[in-house]
Amino acid sequence: MNREIYGKLVFELSRTGRRGYRLPASHISENDLTEGKGEKAAAIPQRLLRGAAPELPECDELTVVRHYNNMSTNNFGVDTGFYPLGSCTMKYNPKINEEMAAHHGFAGAHPATPDYASQGRLRLYRELELALSEIGGMAEFTLNPFAGAHGELTGLMVIRAYHDSRGDTGRRKVIVPDSAHGTNPASAAVAGLEVVEVKSLPDGTVDVEALRPLLDDTVAGMMMTNPNTLGIFERNIPEIAKMVHEAGGLMYYDGANLNPMLGAARPGDMGFDVMHINLHKTFSTPHGGGGPGAGPVGVRAGLEQFLPSPRVVEREDGSLALQFSDDALGSVSGTLGNFAVQARALAYILSLGSEGLMEAGPLATLNANYVKEALKDDYLLPIEGVCKHEFVFDGLRDKSTGVTTLNVAKRLLDHGYHAPTIYFPLLFHESLMIEPTETESKETLDDFIAVMHDIAREARETPETVINAPHNTPVTHPDDTAAALNPVVTFE
């Protein structure tokens, strides 16, 4: 890798006196700013003024353009290569979604536009609510939460509000499987609930007998992902839901793994009362980079009144309006969440239609099982059998090589692949979690399989090649521990 092109910081390209811009003259003088003179001036307190100019890079326009374009080639995403990141469902984002979200009727809208002038946008919002309700088997949805974890928190607040409305204020425990996503216990804690862990069986599913003694009149609900984090479908879900309901609790569905359920099953039909959906995972909106995101929350009949305000409702004349309710748990976002993300999701749903959506889940399952079966001779598969959208290896089958899951992940970078999720879930010491999604072709999967086999061969024959990887990236083999403990975040 040529560091002269790809590796230099913009500060290293800086040369004193170079400029790539010219600001227009200001109508406010320096004296106005510092002394508060003039009608339009707003004095800046002396304590906030710099003693010297900021040390910003000084570059001409061509240098800046080349720098950022070169830097962009170091970024990895679904548009540049295969991204088998287990548990995250990094599927392709169709460009029609972007076109719809950028439509001038959407992009230029102000959140405070009155209802009568926002009927088209409110109709889009309502149509997506109805579509998600049908897909999830729920009575009603809100699109207000900004992300999946935000949706979890909102859903748990709904559960808490439900119990409190009945005077059942002693229910403050939430049962979470030991294979759950880390956001589950975190969201429960933020909602003011106590987390109780339930163990899994060797096959990765919830241990029903371990669950039984945990259920009493202090349990508010149980959070589950189905299929679970190991990609295994929880076949005992009808019995689990019955047990929790008989104890007076509600069932919460973590929608992180909803993608393989499209066309196969609905959480509402499994006995779940509340759920959230990660639009970026199941409905192809952008994923990563810190957002913006969306985590819609759905509820069964009888819980609609607890959903956060505002809600979009239909008037008798067919027009739409925002409604605020005293029964709602309050508001979780400034308006109606991230509208541009919602527009992308509805574009995806309408583009595929019911027939296309029905194919997504089975194809994701087919791709995952295809990769799993092709690699299990070289990589240790701790749980045999058919998986759903993802599966987990416990590192290389041959443990004598000294090559770890981290080494395998870094060697994949040399071949142009983003690494799968590693060291999660915590049920296995060398977890390697792979999710190919339904959008990848057989040719892409075959190439990935060949590279994984090649890395396993290198681990046996020349393990140092894998252990010292990556070899051809801008930053090759940093000390991970030192980088985490002592990160260098400034340029000197």
N, C-alpha and C positions, 0 to 999 in steps of 0.2 A: 504494500500500500504506500502510495507516494504522499508523505506527510506534507511536502511542499504545497500540494493541492488540497488535500483533505484534512490535514491534521492541525493546521495553524489556527490559533484564536484570532479574532478580529483585532485584538489589542496588539498582537504580534505583527499585523499587517499595517498598523498605524504609522504615519509619518508626520512629524510636526508641521503644521501649516497647511496640510491638504484639506480640501473642502469638496463636498459633493452637493451642496445645497446653498440657498440664499433665502433667509427669512425676510418677509416684508417689514417695512419700517413700522415701529409701534407708535401709537398716538399717546402713549403714557411714557413720560420721561423717568429716568432713574430716580430723580429727586421726588417725583410724585409717589413712586412706590415706597421709598424709604421714609418720606416725611408726611405722607398722606395728603398731599396737596391736589387740587383739581377736583372737578365734580365727579368724574368717573373713577378716581383713584381709590384703591383700597390699600391702606398702609400695611406693609409686612413688618411684623415685630423684629427688632434688631437681633434678638436671640435666635431667630430662624434664618437669618441671612448667612450665606457662606462667607468664609474668610478668603477662600480662593476658588477659582473655577473648578467644576468637577472634572476628574481625569477621564474624560470620554475618549474613545478612539477617534483618530482623525484620518479619514479615508476618502478617496475620490469615489464617485458613483460606480464606476466600472469595477473597482476592487470590492465594493460592498455587494454588488449584484453577483459577482463570481463567488464571493465568499459564501453567501447564503444559499446559492444554488448548489455549490459543492457540499456544503453541510447537509443539505436536504437529501443528498444521495446516501448519507449514512443512516437516515431514518428507515425503519422497517415498518411495513404495514400491509394490510390485506391487498392493497393495490400493487405491491411490489413483489410479493412472494407468499409462500405457504406459511400459515401462522397457526400451528396445531396446539394452541394454548388451552390445555384442559381446564374446564370449569368456567371459561370465559367466553366461549362460543364466538370466535373471531371470524365471522362470516362476511362475505362480500357485501359492500354497500352499493346497490345499484344506482347509477347516475341519474335515473329518472327521479329518485328520491330528492337528490340535491336540486334538480331543476324545480321541482314543486315547492320545496322549502324556500327557494330564492325568488319565487314569483312575487312581482311587485305588489300584488294585493296582500301578501303576507309579510314580506320583509320590511315594508315601510310602516306597518301598523304600530300604533302606540298602545301600550297596555291599558291606558285609561280611556280609550275610545268608548263612547257610549254604546249600549246594547244595540240600539236601532241602526247604528252605523257599522256594526260588527257581525251582522247576521251570517255572512259567509264563513267567517272564522269560527264563530260559535257552532255553526252547522258541522264544520270539519271536526271540531272538538267532540261534539255529541255523536257523530257517526263513529269515531274511533272508540268512544266509550261503549257504544252498542256492540261494535265488532269484538272488542275484548271481552265483553260480558258473555257473548255467545261462545267465543273460543275457550274461555275459562270456566264456563258453566256457572257463572255468578249472576246475581240479580242486578247489580249496579257497580260502576267503576268511577273513580276519580282519577284525573290525570295530573293533579296538582304536585305530587312529590317530584323532587328534582333528580333523584337517582334511586338505584335499587335499595341501598341501605336506608335512604330517606323513606322509601316505601315501606321497608320493614318497620321502621320506627312508627310511621303513620298507622300501619296495620295493627301493631301492638297497642297503640293508643286507642284504636277502635275497640279492641278486646277489653282493655281496661275500662273504657267508658261504658261498655255494655254491662260489665259486672257492677260497676259503681251505680249505674242507673237502676239496678235491681236491689241496691242496698247490700250487695254481696262484696263488701269492701275488703274482706279477708283474703281474697284470691290474689295473691301477688307472686306466685311461682310460675315459671315457664320452663317446661321440659324441652331440652335440646339434645339431640343425638351426639355422640362423641365424634361422628364423622362430618358434622355440620360445617358450613362456612363460618369463618371467624366473625362475620358481621352479625350472625344470629345472637350469640350471647352479648355482643357489644350493644346491639339495638335494644335488647331486653333490659340491659342495665341502664341505658339512657332513659328508657321509658319508666324507670323506677320499679322494675320487676326483678325478682330473684331468679337466677339461673340454676336449674337442676339438671345434671347430665345423666343421660341414659346410655348404657353400653350397647355396642353392636356385637352381633354374632360373627363367627369366622368368615361368613360369606358377605359381610359388610352391611347386612340389613339390621334393623332395630331388633333387639332382644325383647320380645313381648313379655317374657316372664320377668325380666329385669325391670320392665316398665310398670308392671302391675302394682308392686308395693309403693310406687312413687305417687300414685293417684289418690288424692283425698280432696277435702273441701278447701284446701289452700291453693289448688292449682288453677291458674287462670287459663292456661292453654298449653299446647304443644306445637313446636315449630318443626317442620319436616321439609326436606327436599326430596322429590320423587320424580324421576330416579335420583338416587342419592349421589353423594360426591364421588363415589366409586363407579358411577355409571350403572348401578344395579337397581332394578325396579323393586320397590318395596311391596312384595306380594301380600303381606299381611296388613296392608293399609285399611281394608274394611274393618278388621277386628280392632286395630289400633284406634281408628276413629270412633268406633262404638264404645270402647273402653273410656276414652277421654270424655266423650259426650255423657256417658252414664255417670261420670264423676263430676259433671257440671262444667267442664272446661270446653274451650273452643279449639278447633284445629286451624293452624296457620300454615299456609303453603308458601315456601320460599321459591319464587318463580325463576331462580337462576338456571334451572335445568328444564325449563318448559319446552325448549326447542324440540327435543325428540318426541314429546307428547302430542305435537301437532298432528292431527289425523289419526291419533291412536287413543287418547283418553283426555278427559277434562278434570281438573282438580275438584271442581264442584261436585262432580259425579262420584269422586272418591271419598267424599265426606268432609272436605275442607270448608271452613266457614269464612275465612279471610285469606287473601293472597296478594302478592305483588308480582308484577311482571317487569323484567329488565328489557326495555325496548331495544337496547343495543345488542342484546344477546339473541332474542327470538325474532325481532322484527327489523333487523338490518340497519339500525341507525348507527351513527359513528360511535366508536368505543375507544376509550383511552384518552390520554392527554388531560385528564382532570375534568372532563365534561365539555359542553353541557350534556346532561343526560335526562332520563325520565324513568320513574319507577311507579307507574300507575298501580292503584290498590283497588281490588274488587272485594265485594262482600256478598254473602247469601241474603236471601229475603229475610227481612226483620232487622237487619243491621244498617240499612241505608241511611237512616237519620243521623248516624254517628260519623259519617264521612265528613271530611273537613270542608269548610266554606272557603270560597263560594262554589256552588254547584250550578251547572247549566241545566235549566229546566225548560220545558216547552209550554207555552201559553195556549189557551183555548183557540186562539186564531192561528196557531201553527208557528208563530214567531218564537224566538229563543231569548232567554234572559238569564242573568246571574241572580242566584238566590242565596241569601245568607240565613242561617237557621240557628236558633238558640240551643237546639238539641245537638248540633254538630260539636265535634271535639275542639273546634277553633279553626284557625288557618295555619297551613304549613308552608305556604309560599305567598309571595306578594300578590300574584294574580292567579293565573291558571297553569303554572308550571312553565316548562320550556316549549313554547308553541312550535318552533321550527323543528324540534325533534319529533313532536307529535305528528306534524305534517309529513315528515319522512316515513314514519311508521304506517300511516294510513295509505300513503302512496304505495308502499310495499304490499300491504294487504290487498288493495284493490288491483294491483298489477298481477298478483298471483291468482287472486280469486279463490273460491272455496276449494276447487280441484287442486290448484297449485299448493295451497296450504296443507291439504291432506297428504301431499307427497313429501313435504319437507321433513317431517319427523322420521318416517320409514327410511328415507334416503340417508339421513344423518346416522341412523342406526346401522344401516348397511355399510356405510363407509367406515365407521368405527370398528365393526367386527371384521371387516376385510383387512384393515391394518393390524389389528390385534392378532388375528390368526397367522398372518404372514411373518410376524416378528417374535412370536412367543418361543421359538426355538433358541433365539439368542438372548432374549430378555425374560426375566423371571416374572411369570404371571401368577400372583398369589391367589387369585380367585378365578377359577375356571367357569365356563359357561357363557351364555349370550349376554352381552352388555347392551346398553342403549347408546347414547351419543358419545360416550367417552369411556376410557378404561385406564387402569393404573398398573404399571410394571413396578416391581421392586428392584430396580436397577438391572445390571447385566446378570445373566444366568450364571456365568463363570465369575465367582467372587474372588478367585485367586489372582486376578490380573492387577488388583489395586486401583483399577479405574472406577471412579465414582459416578453417580448420576450427574453431578456438577460438571465433571470432565466431559461426559457425553454431550451435555447441553452446550458447552463451549465449543466442542469440536463441530457441532452442527452449524455454528456461525461461519466456519470456514467454507461450508458447502452452500451458503446462501439461504439457510433456513432459520427462522426464529425458533428458539428452543421451546419445547413443551413446558408446562408447569412442572416445577421440580420441588421435591421435599414437602409436598402437600397432596393428599391429606396426610395427617401425622400418624395414621395407622401403620404405615410401613417406613422402615428406616431410610430406604433409598427411592422413595416414590418418584415416578416419572409418569405424569398424567397427560394423556394425549386425546385431543378432540379434533377430528378432521373436518367436521361440519358437512352439510349436504351440498355445499356449493363447489367443492373441489372435484376435479375430474379424476377418472381412474389413472390417467397418465401421470398426473401430479402425485397421486398416492403411490404409484409404482416407483417413481423416482425417489420419493422420500423413504420408502421401504428399502430400496437398494442402498441408499446412503446409510441408513441405520444398520443394515447388515455389514456394510463396509467398516463402520466405526467399531462394531463388535469384533470384526476380524482384526483390525488394528490393535484393539485392546489385548487380544491374545498374542499377536505376533510382535508388535512394536508399541507396547503400552505407553512409552514416553511421548509418542506422537499425540496421543489423546490427552494424557495428563498435562502436557504443556500447551494445549490449545487454549484460545485460538491463535493462529499463526499469521493470518493476513487481514486482520482488522486494524483500524487506526490505533486503537489501544489493544495491545496483544494479551498480556497475561498479568494483570495487576494483582496485588496482594488484597484479596477481598476483605479480610479482617481489618487491615490497616485503612482501607478506603472507607469502611463503615465507621470506624472509630475516630479517624482523623481526616475527614473529607477536606479537600482543597477547593474552596468555592470562590476564591478571589484570585485575580491576576496581579502579580508584582513584577 
